[in-house]
Amino acid sequence: MNKDIYLSNSLGNKKEKFNPINPKNIGMYVCGPTVYDDPHIGNARPLIIFDILFKVLKCKYGNKSVTYVRNITDIDDKIIKSSKEKKISITELTLNVIKKFHEDCEYLNCETPTHEPKATDNIELMISMINDLIKGEFAYESEQHVYFRVNKFKDYGMLSNKNVADLIAGSRVELSDNKQNPEDFVLWKPSIDTEPSWDSPWGKGRPGWHLECSVMSKRYLGNTFDIHGGGRDLIFPHHENEIAQSLCANKTKKFANYWVHNNFITMSKEKMSKSQGNILKISDLKEKYNGQVLRLALISAHYSQPLDWNEKLMDECEKTLNKWYDCYVPVYKKTLIQDKDLKPLYDDLNTPGFIAVLHRLFDKAKDNNKKDKELFTTACNFIGLLNQSKEEWYSFKKKNLKLSEKDILSKINQRNEARLIKNYELADKIRNELLDNGILIEDEDGKTTWKIK
């Protein structure tokens, strides 16, 4: 098998062979959460997609050869607005949301990144980069604001493949009399007394949103690194602005070599967003579904394609995992996944293709061959599935059953009595009632057993 990794690169908009700058020191930076509200399903998709890419890179290059950085934005206008609405301090708000975010990462079985820096821990480095941009005449001060001069960077629009006029016309640009040109974007802004602020050469204030990622990627990965990831909604203006300020401040020709963007999650074909009012928070699903169900649902479509979220998708994924757990075995020794089975993931993280491989491995493992079961379980583990024991999986499901175990056994007895007097209509009615409540019963050798479907 060709063991090369291929990725869809938004910079150039084509699938390319991945050639790392240094195979022993691969750098990946992914835009993390802005912690003003609880994470939603749309936030979960990049969490899982880049978690799997992290695994694939480590599989090929070695566990110690990949540095994965995912930032936390803990200072932003949205955070200030949210803290006022909730009538709590910014510190309390951000700490609460970060805690919930980490709980959601654990629930979704995501690995911890190598580094998870916060914006507020890197303010001095942001001020330093702004100074470098001002010295190079790529930025200017105006009324205690500092703006980036977009017209000084001739390649602005290189990622979104549009010219400045088109980009500005198609986006909500912050209007301000302080700007020399309407397309210029803010690097530093003043804060009022009730807002967080830091001392700077331009007065007390706080950084613009785009600056933090340029600074933190440089701190942990250097001026130029391999992969930058995030959602498609970040291409413009966030990632476009990152490229401009980073190349100008660092005096380099490249920022990130590969730009990987996951597509949106939709509900009834409409993009999920707070402005649309169709947000589904991860916490809303925790009581009903095991995190593995969400994980499987989120990789059921290719990351570059939209994914329509609905209850039918969740139920189908839960049924699949129920079936797969029939072949689960604990894996105590290293089991190698065959190269041909990993091929879909090497080919632009084709998770639907790998799920098809898992179905094939499951069909083979059903014959009760322990080696095949170990291979199947290991392949599932590789993408973060079947990470719990069979007992843990079913204990979660039992917790969510509408019927108690006592009620289930009582209904099975009623059904057996109905069958004895040949009241098959009542027996079928009880079977269907149990099925509607998530209980599958099986008759074998004169005994009736039940399991969660």
C-alpha positions in Angstrom: 0.0 0.0 0.0 1.0 3.6 -0.7 1.5 5.0 2.9 1.5 8.6 1.8 -1.0 10.9 3.5 -3.1 13.1 1.3 -5.0 16.2 2.5 -7.4 18.7 0.9 -5.5 21.9 1.0 -7.7 25.0 1.1 -4.6 27.0 0.0 -4.9 26.1 -3.7 -8.2 24.2 -3.2 -6.9 20.8 -4.2 -5.9 17.5 -2.6 -2.2 17.2 -2.1 0.4 14.7 -0.8 1.5 15.7 2.7 5.2 16.4 2.8 6.2 17.6 6.3 8.8 20.2 6.8 10.5 17.8 9.3 9.1 14.3 9.6 10.5 14.1 13.2 8.8 17.4 14.3 5.4 17.9 12.6 3.4 20.9 13.7 -0.4 21.2 13.6 -2.3 24.2 14.9 -6.1 24.2 15.2 -8.4 27.1 16.2 -10.1 26.1 19.4 -13.1 27.5 21.2 -14.0 31.1 22.1 -15.3 30.4 25.6 -18.4 32.6 25.9 -21.0 29.8 25.9 -21.3 26.0 26.2 -19.9 24.1 23.2 -22.4 22.9 20.6 -22.4 20.1 18.0 -20.8 22.4 15.4 -17.9 22.9 17.7 -17.6 19.2 18.2 -16.9 18.4 14.5 -13.4 20.0 14.3 -12.6 18.5 17.7 -13.1 15.0 16.4 -11.8 15.5 12.9 -8.5 17.0 14.0 -8.2 14.4 16.8 -8.3 11.7 14.1 -5.8 13.6 12.0 -3.5 13.8 15.1 -3.8 10.0 15.4 -3.1 9.4 11.7 0.0 11.6 11.8 1.3 9.8 14.9 0.6 6.4 13.3 2.8 7.3 10.4 5.5 9.4 11.9 5.6 8.3 15.6 3.9 9.5 18.8 6.7 11.9 19.7 7.0 13.4 16.2 3.8 15.4 16.2 3.0 18.6 18.1 -0.7 19.5 18.2 -1.6 23.0 19.4 -5.2 24.0 20.0 -5.8 27.4 21.5 -8.5 28.8 23.8 -9.8 32.3 23.1 -10.6 33.7 26.6 -10.7 37.4 25.7 -13.1 38.6 23.0 -16.0 41.0 22.5 -18.4 38.0 22.6 -17.1 37.0 26.0 -17.5 40.5 27.4 -21.1 40.7 26.1 -21.9 37.2 27.4 -20.6 38.0 30.9 -22.7 41.2 31.1 -25.8 39.2 30.0 -25.2 36.5 32.5 -24.2 39.1 35.2 -21.1 37.2 36.2 -17.4 38.1 35.9 -15.4 37.3 32.8 -13.1 35.1 34.9 -16.1 33.1 36.2 -17.6 32.8 32.8 -14.4 31.6 31.0 -13.5 29.2 33.7 -16.9 27.6 33.7 -17.0 27.3 29.9 -13.4 25.9 29.7 -14.4 23.3 32.3 -17.4 22.3 30.3 -15.4 22.2 27.1 -12.9 19.8 28.7 -15.7 17.6 30.0 -17.1 17.5 26.4 -13.7 16.6 25.0 -13.5 13.7 27.4 -17.1 12.7 26.7 -16.3 12.6 22.9 -13.1 10.6 23.7 -10.7 13.2 22.2 -7.0 13.2 23.1 -5.5 16.1 24.9 -3.4 18.3 22.5 0.3 18.7 23.1 -0.3 22.4 24.0 -3.6 24.3 24.8 -2.5 27.9 25.2 -4.9 30.7 26.3 -5.0 34.1 24.6 -4.6 36.0 27.9 -1.3 34.2 28.7 0.2 35.6 25.5 -0.6 39.3 25.6 3.0 40.4 25.8 3.9 38.4 22.7 0.9 40.0 20.8 2.1 43.5 21.8 5.6 42.6 20.5 4.2 41.4 17.1 2.1 44.6 16.8 5.3 46.6 17.4 7.1 44.6 14.6 4.2 45.3 12.2 4.2 49.0 13.0 8.0 49.2 12.4 7.5 47.5 9.1 4.8 50.0 8.2 2.3 47.2 7.9 0.2 48.6 10.8 -0.6 52.1 12.2 -2.0 53.6 15.3 -5.1 55.7 15.3 -7.0 56.9 18.4 -5.5 54.2 20.7 -6.4 51.6 18.1 -3.8 49.7 15.9 -4.9 48.5 12.5 -3.3 46.3 9.9 -2.8 47.9 6.5 -4.4 45.3 4.1 -3.2 47.1 1.0 0.5 46.6 2.1 0.1 42.9 1.8 -0.2 42.2 -1.9 -1.3 38.5 -1.5 -4.3 39.3 0.7 -7.1 36.9 -0.3 -4.7 34.1 -1.2 -6.5 31.5 1.0 -10.1 32.4 0.0 -8.9 33.0 -3.6 -10.7 36.3 -3.8 -9.6 39.9 -4.3 -10.0 42.4 -1.5 -13.1 44.1 -3.0 -15.0 40.8 -3.2 -14.0 39.8 0.3 -15.1 43.1 1.8 -18.4 43.2 -0.2 -19.3 39.7 1.0 -18.5 40.1 4.7 -19.4 42.2 7.7 -16.5 44.6 8.0 -16.2 46.7 11.1 -16.8 50.3 10.1 -14.7 53.0 11.9 -13.6 56.5 11.2 -10.2 55.5 12.8 -9.3 53.4 9.8 -7.3 54.6 6.8 -9.1 52.1 4.6 -12.3 50.2 5.3 -10.7 46.7 4.7 -8.0 47.3 7.4 -8.5 45.1 10.5 -7.9 45.8 14.2 -4.8 44.5 16.0 -5.4 46.4 19.3 -8.3 48.3 20.7 -8.9 50.4 23.8 -11.0 49.0 26.7 -13.4 50.9 28.8 -13.1 50.8 32.6 -15.4 47.8 33.1 -13.6 45.7 30.4 -10.4 43.6 30.7 -7.3 45.6 29.7 -3.6 45.4 29.5 -0.9 48.2 29.4 0.5 48.8 25.9 2.4 51.5 24.0 -1.1 52.6 22.7 -2.8 52.8 26.1 -4.8 50.3 28.1 -6.7 47.9 25.9 -6.9 44.4 24.5 -5.9 42.5 21.3 -8.0 41.9 18.3 -9.2 38.4 17.7 -7.0 37.4 14.8 -3.7 38.2 16.4 -3.6 35.5 19.1 -3.4 32.6 16.7 -0.4 34.2 14.8 1.4 34.6 18.1 0.6 31.3 19.7 1.4 29.2 16.6 4.7 31.0 16.3 5.5 30.4 20.0 4.9 26.6 19.8 5.5 25.7 16.2 7.8 28.5 14.7 7.3 31.0 11.9 6.4 28.3 9.4 4.7 25.0 10.2 2.9 22.1 8.5 -0.9 22.1 9.1 -3.4 24.8 10.2 -7.0 23.6 10.8 -10.4 24.9 11.7 -14.0 25.3 10.4 -14.8 26.7 6.9 -16.3 29.7 8.5 -12.8 30.8 9.7 -11.3 31.0 6.2 -12.3 34.7 6.0 -11.6 36.9 7.7 -9.8 35.0 10.5 -7.4 32.8 8.7 -6.8 35.3 5.9 -5.8 37.9 8.5 -3.6 35.4 10.3 -1.7 34.8 7.1 -1.3 38.5 6.4 0.0 39.6 9.8 2.2 36.5 10.3 4.0 36.8 6.9 4.5 40.5 7.4 5.7 40.3 11.0 7.9 37.2 10.6 9.3 38.2 7.2 8.6 34.8 5.8 7.0 33.5 2.5 5.0 30.7 4.1 2.9 30.5 7.3 1.2 27.1 7.2 1.8 24.7 4.3 -1.5 22.9 4.5 -4.9 24.5 5.4 -7.5 21.9 6.4 -11.1 23.1 6.9 -14.1 21.0 8.0 -17.5 21.8 6.6 -20.6 22.9 8.5 -23.1 20.9 10.4 -26.7 21.7 9.3 -30.1 21.1 10.7 -32.8 20.7 8.1 -30.2 21.8 5.6 -29.6 25.1 7.4 -26.2 25.9 8.8 -26.1 25.5 12.6 -25.4 28.8 14.3 -26.5 30.9 17.2 -27.8 33.6 14.8 -30.1 31.0 13.2 -31.3 29.9 16.6 -30.8 26.2 15.8 -27.9 25.4 18.2 -27.8 22.0 19.8 -25.4 22.0 22.7 -23.3 18.9 23.4 -24.6 18.9 27.0 -28.2 18.6 25.7 -27.3 15.1 24.4 -25.3 13.7 27.3 -28.1 12.2 29.2 -29.6 10.4 26.2 -26.5 9.3 24.2 -23.1 7.8 24.9 -20.3 10.0 23.6 -19.4 7.3 21.1 -22.7 7.8 19.3 -22.0 11.4 18.7 -18.4 10.6 17.6 -19.6 8.1 15.1 -22.3 10.4 13.8 -19.8 13.3 13.4 -17.5 11.1 11.2 -20.3 9.5 9.2 -19.8 12.1 6.4 -16.4 13.3 5.0 -15.1 16.3 6.9 -15.1 18.4 3.7 -18.8 17.8 3.2 -21.8 19.3 5.1 -23.3 17.0 7.7 -27.1 17.2 8.3 -27.8 16.5 12.0 -31.0 14.7 12.9 -32.3 12.1 15.4 -32.4 9.4 12.7 -28.6 9.7 12.2 -28.1 9.4 16.0 -30.4 6.3 16.3 -28.6 4.6 13.3 -25.2 5.2 14.9 -26.4 3.9 18.2 -27.7 0.7 16.5 -24.4 0.3 14.7 -22.4 0.5 18.0 -24.8 -1.9 19.7 -24.1 -4.4 17.0 -20.4 -3.8 17.1 -20.2 -4.3 20.8 -21.3 -7.9 20.2 -17.7 -8.4 18.8 -15.9 -6.3 21.4 -13.0 -7.9 23.2 -10.5 -6.2 25.6 -7.2 -5.7 23.8 -4.2 -6.2 26.1 -1.5 -6.6 23.6 -0.4 -4.5 20.6 -2.4 -5.4 17.6 -1.4 -4.0 14.2 -4.1 -2.7 11.9 -3.3 -3.8 8.3 -2.2 -1.1 5.9 -5.0 -1.7 3.5 -7.5 -1.1 6.3 -5.9 2.3 7.2 -5.8 3.4 3.6 -9.1 5.4 3.7 -7.8 7.5 6.6 -4.5 8.2 4.8 -6.5 9.4 1.8 -7.7 12.8 3.1 -9.3 11.4 6.3 -11.9 9.4 4.5 -13.9 8.4 7.6 -16.9 7.0 5.8 -14.4 4.8 3.9 -12.9 3.6 7.2 -16.4 3.0 8.7 -17.0 0.7 5.7 -13.7 -1.1 6.6 -15.0 -1.5 10.2 -18.2 -3.1 8.9 -16.2 -5.6 6.9 -14.0 -6.4 9.9 -17.1 -6.8 12.1 -18.6 -9.3 9.6 -15.4 -11.3 9.8 -15.2 -11.1 13.6 -18.7 -12.5 14.0 -17.3 -16.0 13.5 -16.0 -15.9 17.1 -12.3 -15.9 16.1 -10.6 -14.1 18.9 -7.8 -12.7 16.6 -10.4 -11.2 14.3 -12.3 -9.7 17.2 -9.0 -8.1 18.5 -8.3 -6.7 15.1 -11.8 -5.3 14.8 -11.7 -3.7 18.3 -8.3 -2.3 17.7 -9.5 -0.7 14.4 -12.4 0.9 16.3 -10.2 2.1 19.1 -8.0 3.8 16.5 -10.7 6.3 15.7 -11.9 6.6 19.3 -14.7 4.0 19.3 -15.3 1.0 21.5 -13.1 2.7 24.0 -15.3 1.5 26.9 -15.9 -2.0 28.1 -19.0 -3.8 27.1 -20.3 -3.4 30.7 -19.7 0.3 30.6 -21.5 0.7 27.3 -24.6 -1.2 28.5 -24.6 0.3 31.9 -25.0 3.7 30.3 -27.8 2.4 28.1 -29.6 0.7 31.1 -29.5 4.1 32.9 -31.5 5.6 30.1 -34.1 2.8 29.8 -37.7 3.8 30.5 -38.3 0.3 32.0 -36.6 -1.1 35.1 -35.0 -4.6 34.9 -37.9 -5.8 37.2 -40.5 -4.4 34.7 -38.7 -6.1 31.8 -38.7 -9.5 33.4 -42.3 -9.1 34.4 -43.3 -8.4 30.8 -41.3 -11.3 29.6 -43.2 -13.6 32.1 -46.5 -12.1 30.9 -45.5 -12.9 27.3 -44.4 -16.5 28.2 -47.8 -17.0 29.8 -49.6 -15.6 26.8 -47.7 -18.0 24.6 -48.6 -21.0 26.8 -52.3 -20.3 26.2 -51.6 -19.6 22.5 -52.5 -15.9 22.8 -50.0 -15.0 20.2 -51.5 -11.6 19.6 -50.8 -10.6 23.2 -47.4 -12.1 23.0 -46.5 -10.1 19.9 -47.9 -7.0 21.5 -45.7 -7.4 24.6 -42.6 -8.1 22.3 -43.3 -4.9 20.3 -43.8 -2.9 23.5 -40.5 -4.0 24.8 -38.9 -3.2 21.4 -40.4 0.3 21.5 -38.6 0.7 24.9 -35.3 -0.4 23.5 -35.4 -4.0 24.6 -34.8 -6.9 22.2 -35.9 -10.4 23.4 -34.7 -13.7 22.0 -36.2 -17.2 22.4 -33.7 -20.0 22.3 -33.8 -23.6 23.8 -37.0 -22.8 25.7 -35.5 -19.7 27.4 -36.2 -16.0 26.7 -33.3 -13.6 27.1 -33.2 -9.9 26.6 -30.7 -7.2 25.6 -30.7 -3.5 24.9 -31.1 -3.0 21.2 
